Every structure is written in structure tokens, then in C-alpha cells.
Amino acid sequence: QVQLVESGGGLVQAGGSLRLSCAASGRTFSVITMGWFRQAPGNEREFVAEIRWRGTGTRYLDSVKGRFTISGDNGKNTVYLQMNSLKPEDTAVYYCAAQLSGTSAYDYWGQGTQVTVSS
């Protein structure tokens, strides 16, 4: 089992920056991919970014390319999402997720952290 705890959400003005953190514990040796998703009120959950935990590959939602950067610190078992040039459309609850070896989908999810961008 893997436990995920997000932090770093809050209120920020449009054009500002925010950094989200996700600390993982438990069977972290089995994690192959870490990702960030978000869900706004009345909308379905959408993919934002992911990173290969023991590789170099990253992938982003088109609308956040050039503005968001996903990174990780293996020593701290923590994944980050640096968000720059934030827009009101980025307002949502952000969730981190982990994919473990032997599966084809994200298996574990954090409780989420609220990000609100004012215009």
C-alpha cells in the first residue's frame, strides 16, 4: 500500500505561482509513475502531468505546457508540481496519484489540495 499526502494549495492571483508537494510513504519501491490530476466543480477529473519515478520521461496536459513543471526528489519520496503564470481556469482540487508496477492505471490517490486563482 502507498499513502499520498498533498500540500501547498491556496489562493493566488492570476499570473502568480504556486508549488504543490506530494509526499509518498509505504511501498514506494513499487512506484513506477507519479502524476497530478485536477477536478473543478461540476467537471470531471482531468490529467495534468506525470513523471516516470525512476526514469526521465514527463508528460503534460497541453494547456499547462510551458507553465507547469513536474519534478521529484527520490530521497524524500516527494513529487512536486511547480505552477507558474496561473490562470483562473486552473482553479480546482489537485490530486497526486501513484501507479505501481504490474498495473496499467493509477492505483493510489491523495486526498487533494485546493488551488484557487483569482482574476
C-alpha positions in Angstrom: 0.0 0.0 0.0 1.1 3.6 -0.7 -0.1 6.6 1.1 0.0 10.1 -0.5 -0.4 13.4 1.2 -0.6 16.7 -0.9 0.2 20.1 0.4 0.9 23.6 -1.0 -2.6 24.6 -2.2 -4.0 28.0 -1.6 -5.3 31.3 -3.0 -3.2 33.1 -5.6 -3.7 36.0 -8.1 -3.8 35.3 -11.8 -0.2 35.4 -13.1 1.2 34.2 -9.8 2.9 31.0 -8.9 2.4 28.1 -6.5 4.2 24.9 -5.8 2.4 21.7 -4.8 4.1 18.8 -3.0 3.0 15.2 -2.6 4.8 13.0 0.0 4.6 9.2 -0.6 5.1 6.5 2.0 4.6 2.8 2.3 5.5 0.6 -0.7 7.3 3.4 -2.6 9.8 0.9 -4.1 7.0 -0.4 -6.3 6.0 3.0 -7.8 6.8 3.5 -11.5 4.8 6.6 -12.3 3.7 9.6 -10.2 1.0 12.0 -11.6 -1.1 15.1 -10.9 -4.8 15.4 -11.7 -7.3 18.1 -11.0 -11.1 18.4 -10.7 -13.1 21.7 -10.8 -16.7 21.9 -9.5 -19.1 20.4 -12.0 -16.4 19.0 -14.1 -14.8 15.6 -14.4 -11.3 14.8 -13.2 -8.6 15.6 -15.8 -4.9 14.6 -16.2 -2.4 17.4 -15.6 1.1 15.9 -15.5 3.1 12.8 -14.8 6.7 11.7 -14.3 8.5 8.3 -14.5 9.7 7.8 -11.0 12.9 6.1 -11.9 13.3 7.4 -15.4 13.4 10.7 -17.2 10.1 10.9 -19.0 7.4 13.5 -18.3 4.1 14.3 -19.9 1.7 17.3 -19.6 -1.8 18.5 -20.4 -1.5 20.7 -23.4 -3.0 23.8 -21.7 -0.3 23.7 -18.9 2.8 23.1 -21.1 5.4 25.8 -20.6 3.7 26.9 -17.3 3.8 23.8 -15.1 6.8 21.6 -14.2 6.6 18.3 -12.5 9.7 17.0 -10.7 10.6 14.6 -7.9 13.0 14.1 -5.1 13.7 10.3 -4.7 15.5 10.8 -1.3 12.4 12.4 0.1 9.9 10.3 -1.8 8.2 13.5 -2.9 6.8 14.7 -6.2 6.3 18.4 -6.9 4.2 20.5 -9.3 5.6 24.0 -9.9 2.8 26.1 -11.3 3.6 29.5 -12.9 1.5 32.0 -14.8 -1.6 30.7 -13.2 -5.0 31.4 -14.7 -8.5 31.3 -13.2 -9.1 28.2 -15.4 -6.5 26.4 -13.2 -8.8 26.6 -10.2 -9.5 23.1 -9.0 -8.8 20.5 -6.4 -5.4 19.0 -7.3 -4.7 15.3 -6.5 -1.5 13.3 -6.7 -1.6 9.7 -7.7 0.8 6.7 -8.0 1.0 3.8 -10.4 2.6 0.7 -9.1 4.5 -2.0 -11.0 2.2 -4.7 -12.5 -0.7 -2.4 -13.1 -1.9 -0.3 -16.1 -3.6 2.5 -14.1 -3.1 4.9 -11.2 -3.8 2.8 -8.1 -3.4 5.2 -5.2 -4.6 8.7 -4.6 -4.1 11.5 -2.1 -7.0 13.5 -0.5 -6.4 16.6 -2.7 -5.4 20.2 -2.1 -7.5 23.2 -3.2 -6.0 25.7 -5.7 -7.9 28.9 -6.3 -6.7 31.5 -8.8 -8.4 34.9 -8.6 -8.8 37.2 -11.7 
